[in-house]
Amino acid sequence: MLIELLHWLTTPAPLAHRRRGYVRESVLLLSRSRRCRSAWAGHLERSRAAVIAACANLPRRRIAVVLGSGLLQDVPLAHLAERFEAVHLVDAVHLWPARRAVRAYPNVRLVTADLTGLSGGSASLHDLCAGADVDFVVSANVLSQLPILPLDRPGPQPPDLGRRIVAAHLDGLAALAARVCLLTDVEQVEEDRAGRVTDRLDLLHGVRLGEPDRRWTWDLAPFGEAARDMRQRHQVQAFLDWRGPET
Ligand SMILES: C[S@@+](CC[C@H](N)C(=O)[O-])C[C@H]1O[C@@H](n2cnc3c(N)ncnc32)[C@H](O)[C@@H]1O
């Protein structure tokens, strides 16, 4: 609790991101990732392996951009830093563990941006990724997160805001000339101890992606994490060369 408060107080972040809850959410993610270290290990390993496979045969390796780099747990940072001339890590918030990790790599830089494009003045996905020298872009388990805080805001929202945010990110990725690796959870399944499914949640608000190159299950909240007799598992999909959503 004290550690969480310290992170919340000391993490450098734009006031708008702090007010919108991005710092709080990142600190909660950090705490949960520590509690669920062993349950998350397989998911994180598969995510890193997908990124490595996605950039294996690239003819040029100038800039790699990682969207939603967060705690760098699903990002093979050393691999990218050794193979690309520069690596740009983009997130709404970079907590201290990520800030410390990048110090070892002079060619890695942190970029703070709101990827929904809803914060005035924040760089757009196009600004961040469409440069002629960007050869590789990873959307690193960020897509399903993008609508969460905007949908939480008080006051009236457009009815299809979640779907629009998801679709805009996917369309933005599909328009890039760079190789795009898309990693995303697509569905949350809640189960009781008898293995019965008690709830399902579409994390992409009705947007369908098509057939992934790889898929796996992420034990997001094992029994005892969110509730004693319920666990939450996320279905994750990886596209190693993303071209656009299913039409
Ligand atoms: C599930 S985490 C992704 C895991 C991350 N790749 C890692 O290895 O730790 C989701 C990330 O999305 C970021 N995020 C959520 N909404 C965002 C937004 N609107 N703009 C930029 N980043 C956002 C969060 O700060 C968080 O780091």
The ligand as an SDF file (V2000), in Angstrom:
LIG
                    3D

 27 29  0  0  0  0  0  0  0  0999 V2000
   -1.9950   -4.4630  -19.8060 C   0  0  0  0  0  0  0  0  0  0  0  0
   -0.8590   -3.1460  -19.8510 S   0  0  0  0  0  0  0  0  0  0  0  0
    0.1880   -3.6690  -21.1600 C   0  0  0  0  0  0  0  0  0  0  0  0
    1.3270   -4.4250  -20.6500 C   0  0  0  0  0  0  0  0  0  0  0  0
    2.6530   -3.7860  -20.9680 C   0  0  0  0  0  0  0  0  0  0  0  0
    2.9410   -3.9610  -22.3760 N   0  0  0  0  0  0  0  0  0  0  0  0
    3.7080   -4.4100  -20.0830 C   0  0  0  0  0  0  0  0  0  0  0  0
    4.5690   -5.1250  -20.5700 O   0  0  0  0  0  0  0  0  0  0  0  0
    3.6710   -4.1420  -18.8960 O   0  0  0  0  0  0  0  0  0  0  0  0
   -1.7070   -1.8550  -20.6270 C   0  0  0  0  0  0  0  0  0  0  0  0
   -0.8760   -0.6030  -20.7840 C   0  0  0  0  0  0  0  0  0  0  0  0
   -1.6500    0.2840  -21.5410 O   0  0  0  0  0  0  0  0  0  0  0  0
   -1.4130    1.5830  -21.0740 C   0  0  0  0  0  0  0  0  0  0  0  0
   -2.5250    2.4310  -21.5150 N   0  0  0  0  0  0  0  0  0  0  0  0
   -3.8240    2.3260  -21.1860 C   0  0  0  0  0  0  0  0  0  0  0  0
   -4.5250    3.3000  -21.7860 N   0  0  0  0  0  0  0  0  0  0  0  0
   -3.6320    4.0410  -22.4930 C   0  0  0  0  0  0  0  0  0  0  0  0
   -3.7480    5.1910  -23.3120 C   0  0  0  0  0  0  0  0  0  0  0  0
   -4.9240    5.7930  -23.5210 N   0  0  0  0  0  0  0  0  0  0  0  0
   -2.6420    5.6770  -23.8960 N   0  0  0  0  0  0  0  0  0  0  0  0
   -1.4370    5.0930  -23.6880 C   0  0  0  0  0  0  0  0  0  0  0  0
   -1.2610    3.9910  -22.9380 N   0  0  0  0  0  0  0  0  0  0  0  0
   -2.3520    3.4830  -22.3330 C   0  0  0  0  0  0  0  0  0  0  0  0
   -1.3400    1.4110  -19.5780 C   0  0  0  0  0  0  0  0  0  0  0  0
   -0.6700    2.5070  -18.9770 O   0  0  0  0  0  0  0  0  0  0  0  0
   -0.5800    0.0860  -19.4690 C   0  0  0  0  0  0  0  0  0  0  0  0
    0.8000    0.3000  -19.3690 O   0  0  0  0  0  0  0  0  0  0  0  0
  1  2  1  0
  2  3  1  0
  2 10  1  0
  3  4  1  0
  4  5  1  0
  5  6  1  0
  5  7  1  0
  7  8  2  0
  7  9  1  0
 10 11  1  0
 11 12  1  0
 11 26  1  0
 12 13  1  0
 13 14  1  0
 13 24  1  0
 14 15  1  0
 14 23  1  0
 15 16  2  0
 16 17  1  0
 17 18  1  0
 17 23  2  0
 18 19  1  0
 18 20  2  0
 20 21  1  0
 21 22  2  0
 22 23  1  0
 24 25  1  0
 24 26  1  0
 26 27  1  0
M  CHG  2   2   1   9  -1
M  END
$$$$
